[in-house]
Amino acid sequence: MKMSRPVKKVLTFLSVTGTAFLVGCASGPDVCEDGGSTACHPTFAKRAYNRPYQIKGTWYYPQAHYEYAKEGVASYYGGTDVFHGRPTSNGEIFDKNGMTAAHKTVPIPCVVRVTNLKNGRSIKLRVNDRGPFIEGRIIDVSKKAAQMLGFHNDGLGQVRVETCIEETLMLAEEKAGKNGKKGGTQFAKAGPPKKKKPPITLVAHASPKKPTHTPKLVEEHDGYFIEATEGLILAKAHEKADTYMALFPKAGVSLVPLKGQPKGHYHVVLGPMKDSEEARGLLNLLKRVKVQDQS
């Protein structure tokens, strides 16, 4: 919906989180994070969804940089299908089964890691919307993300949110390229050049030797999950999670801490999947093959 811009350069649009008027610079409480060094991609820095805006009398100021780390309460949206299929703040269509989130101030687009502080589960989400606009909440995640994090039944969860700088830079540059605009020298200075990751492949087990970990199916209230890996240290678990995300983007990938094991070890878990046949099909595939990076 296009509207005229008055002298004060006021820009308004309808947000998926409710009717929200996004307005140009004005005075009010500053709720953004200061002190970041990685500047927002120039293609998106001046977009309407990255400008100061007002909701119910409160002003919010999106950051000009990507650094962010905070603990607080997470909620989820999409559970009643009210928002499912409606546009998000950046114009994408909200999918309750997607791996996305809404945040009040981090730049859009942005990749964040959300960790449930109660159970240790951790996932990466792409921020493409604004919200939540309820006091005390710091992030709104999709229904599927809430299921993966394990707070879907409770409705709220205590979480830690932190930006993934490298993934965010890659995402921003990719989307800028699709729009026909590159970041150029200004954006290149935000971080060192990234090495291109080798392709990922699925290969059959070469010998009858039993693998170190046999994937197994776990049924929970929110559906079926597959415990895909053995216990891994956090850094290695992140790498494996990224690999599985590339191979099975619709399955959903999360990190779940091992119970009764040394702190800091995690399983990579796929799911949730509502259909048992789908879950067992993926489980059988993972039992027959191994995931590896092709060097």
C-alpha positions in Angstrom: 0.0 0.0 0.0 1.6 3.3 -1.1 1.0 6.5 0.7 2.2 10.1 0.1 5.2 11.4 2.0 4.8 14.7 3.8 7.5 17.2 4.5 8.8 15.3 7.5 9.3 12.3 5.3 6.8 10.1 7.1 6.5 6.6 5.6 3.7 4.3 6.7 2.9 0.7 5.9 0.8 -2.2 7.3 2.8 -4.6 9.4 2.0 -8.3 9.9 2.1 -7.8 13.6 -0.7 -5.3 13.5 -1.3 -1.9 12.0 1.9 -0.1 12.5 3.0 3.3 11.2 6.7 3.4 10.4 7.9 7.0 10.7 11.0 8.9 10.0 13.4 10.4 12.6 11.8 11.8 15.7 12.5 12.1 19.4 11.6 9.3 21.8 13.1 6.4 23.8 16.0 4.7 22.1 15.7 0.9 22.3 18.4 -0.1 19.9 21.8 -1.6 20.7 24.8 0.7 20.4 28.5 0.1 19.8 28.4 -2.3 16.8 31.1 -2.4 14.3 29.5 -4.3 11.4 27.4 -1.8 9.4 24.1 -2.8 8.0 24.3 -3.5 4.2 23.8 -0.2 2.3 21.1 -1.8 0.1 18.8 -2.3 3.1 20.0 0.4 5.6 17.5 3.0 4.3 14.6 0.7 3.7 11.3 1.5 5.4 11.6 -1.5 7.7 15.0 -0.4 9.0 13.9 3.2 9.8 12.6 4.5 13.2 8.9 3.7 13.7 6.2 4.2 16.3 3.8 1.6 17.7 1.1 2.7 20.2 3.1 5.8 21.2 6.5 4.0 21.6 9.3 4.7 19.2 11.7 2.0 18.1 15.0 2.6 16.4 16.4 -0.2 14.2 20.2 -0.7 14.6 22.6 0.6 12.0 24.8 -2.5 12.7 24.4 -6.2 13.1 25.9 -6.9 16.5 23.3 -8.0 19.0 23.2 -10.3 22.0 20.4 -10.3 24.7 18.5 -12.6 27.0 14.7 -12.3 27.5 11.3 -13.8 26.7 10.4 -15.2 23.4 6.9 -15.8 22.1 5.6 -17.2 18.8 3.0 -16.3 16.2 1.2 -18.2 13.5 -0.5 -20.7 15.9 -4.0 -19.7 15.0 -3.3 -19.0 11.3 -4.2 -15.3 11.7 -0.8 -14.3 10.4 -0.1 -17.3 8.2 0.0 -16.1 4.5 0.1 -12.4 5.3 3.0 -10.1 4.4 5.8 -9.5 6.9 7.4 -6.1 7.4 9.8 -6.6 4.4 7.1 -7.8 2.1 7.7 -11.6 2.3 4.8 -13.9 3.0 4.8 -15.2 6.5 4.9 -19.0 6.8 4.2 -20.5 10.3 6.2 -23.5 9.3 9.2 -21.4 8.1 12.4 -20.7 10.0 11.8 -17.0 10.6 11.4 -14.5 13.4 10.3 -10.9 14.2 12.5 -8.5 16.2 12.0 -4.9 17.1 15.5 -3.5 16.2 17.9 -5.8 14.5 18.4 -4.9 10.8 16.3 -6.8 8.3 17.4 -9.2 6.8 19.4 -10.7 9.6 20.2 -14.2 10.9 20.0 -14.9 14.6 20.7 -17.8 16.8 18.0 -18.4 19.4 18.7 -20.7 22.4 16.1 -21.8 24.9 17.8 -21.3 28.3 15.5 -23.9 29.9 16.4 -26.9 27.8 19.5 -25.7 25.8 17.9 -26.2 22.4 19.3 -23.9 19.8 18.3 -22.9 16.2 19.1 -20.3 13.6 16.3 -18.1 12.3 16.0 -15.4 9.6 14.5 -12.1 10.8 12.1 -10.7 8.3 9.5 -8.9 10.4 9.1 -6.4 13.3 7.8 -7.3 16.7 6.8 -8.5 19.3 5.2 -5.3 20.7 4.4 -6.6 24.1 6.4 -5.4 27.0 9.1 -7.8 28.2 9.4 -9.9 25.0 12.4 -9.6 22.8 11.6 -11.9 19.9 8.6 -13.5 18.1 9.4 -16.8 16.3 7.3 -18.9 13.9 5.2 -21.7 15.2 7.6 -24.3 13.9 10.6 -22.6 15.6 8.7 -22.6 18.9 8.2 -26.3 18.5 11.8 -26.9 17.7 12.9 -24.8 20.7 10.5 -26.7 23.0 8.3 -23.8 24.3 5.4 -24.2 21.9 3.1 -25.7 24.6 4.0 -23.1 27.1 3.6 -20.2 24.7 6.6 -18.3 26.1 10.2 -19.2 26.6 13.3 -17.7 28.3 15.9 -17.4 25.5 19.2 -15.9 24.4 19.2 -14.1 21.0 22.5 -13.4 19.2 23.2 -12.3 15.7 25.2 -14.6 13.4 27.4 -12.1 11.7 28.9 -14.2 8.9 25.6 -15.7 7.9 23.9 -12.3 8.0 26.5 -10.8 5.7 26.1 -13.6 3.2 22.3 -13.4 3.4 22.3 -9.6 2.9 24.7 -9.8 -0.1 22.7 -12.6 -1.7 19.5 -10.6 -1.4 21.1 -7.5 -2.6 22.4 -9.4 -5.6 18.9 -10.6 -6.4 17.8 -7.0 -6.3 20.5 -6.1 -8.8 22.6 -4.2 -6.2 25.9 -5.2 -4.7 27.3 -3.9 -1.4 30.5 -2.7 -3.1 33.6 -1.5 -1.3 31.6 0.1 1.6 30.1 -3.3 2.5 33.2 -5.3 1.7 35.0 -3.5 4.5 32.5 -4.8 7.1 34.2 -8.2 7.2 36.9 -10.3 5.7 36.1 -12.2 2.5 34.5 -15.6 3.1 35.8 -18.8 1.7 33.3 -20.6 -0.5 32.1 -23.7 1.3 32.6 -27.0 -0.5 29.5 -28.9 -1.8 27.7 -31.2 0.6 27.0 -34.8 -0.4 25.2 -37.9 0.8 27.2 -41.0 0.3 26.4 -44.7 1.0 28.3 -46.3 3.9 31.3 -47.9 2.2 31.6 -50.8 4.7 29.3 -52.8 7.0 31.1 -51.2 9.9 28.7 -49.8 12.4 28.7 -46.0 12.4 29.5 -44.2 15.6 25.9 -43.0 15.9 22.7 -44.6 14.5 20.0 -41.9 13.9 16.9 -42.6 15.9 13.3 -41.4 15.9 11.9 -39.6 18.9 8.2 -38.9 19.3 7.3 -35.8 21.3 4.1 -33.8 21.8 4.8 -31.5 18.8 5.6 -34.4 16.4 8.5 -36.6 15.4 12.1 -35.7 15.7 15.3 -37.5 14.4 18.4 -37.5 16.6 20.8 -37.3 13.6 24.2 -37.2 15.3 26.1 -38.3 18.3 27.0 -35.8 21.0 29.3 -33.1 19.6 31.0 -30.1 21.0 29.2 -26.8 20.3 31.4 -25.6 17.4 31.2 -29.0 15.6 27.5 -29.2 16.3 27.0 -25.8 14.6 28.9 -27.0 11.6 26.8 -30.2 11.3 23.6 -28.3 11.8 24.5 -26.0 8.9 25.2 -29.1 6.8 21.8 -30.7 7.6 20.0 -27.4 7.1 21.5 -27.2 3.5 20.4 -30.8 2.8 17.0 -30.8 4.5 15.8 -27.2 4.6 12.2 -28.1 5.2 12.8 -30.6 8.0 14.0 -28.0 10.5 17.3 -28.4 12.4 18.1 -27.7 16.0 20.7 -28.4 18.7 19.7 -30.4 21.8 22.1 -30.8 24.7 22.9 -34.3 25.8 21.4 -35.4 29.1 23.7 -36.9 31.7 26.8 -36.0 29.7 29.5 -33.3 30.1 28.1 -29.8 29.6 28.6 -28.4 26.1 27.8 -31.5 24.0 24.8 -31.5 21.7 22.9 -33.7 19.3 21.8 -32.3 15.9 18.1 -33.0 15.7 15.8 -32.8 12.6 12.1 -32.0 13.0 9.4 -31.7 14.1 7.5 -33.7 11.4 3.8 -34.4 11.9 3.7 -37.4 9.5 5.2 -40.6 10.9 5.8 -42.0 7.4 7.8 -38.9 6.4 9.8 -39.1 9.5 10.6 -42.8 9.1 11.5 -42.2 5.5 14.1 -39.6 6.4 15.3 -41.8 9.3 15.9 -44.8 6.9 17.7 -42.5 4.5 20.0 -41.3 7.2 20.7 -44.8 8.4 21.8 -45.8 4.9 24.0 -42.9 4.1 26.4 -40.5 5.8 26.6 -36.7 5.4 30.0 -35.4 4.4 31.6 -32.3 3.0 33.2 -32.9 -0.3 36.8 -31.7 -0.1 
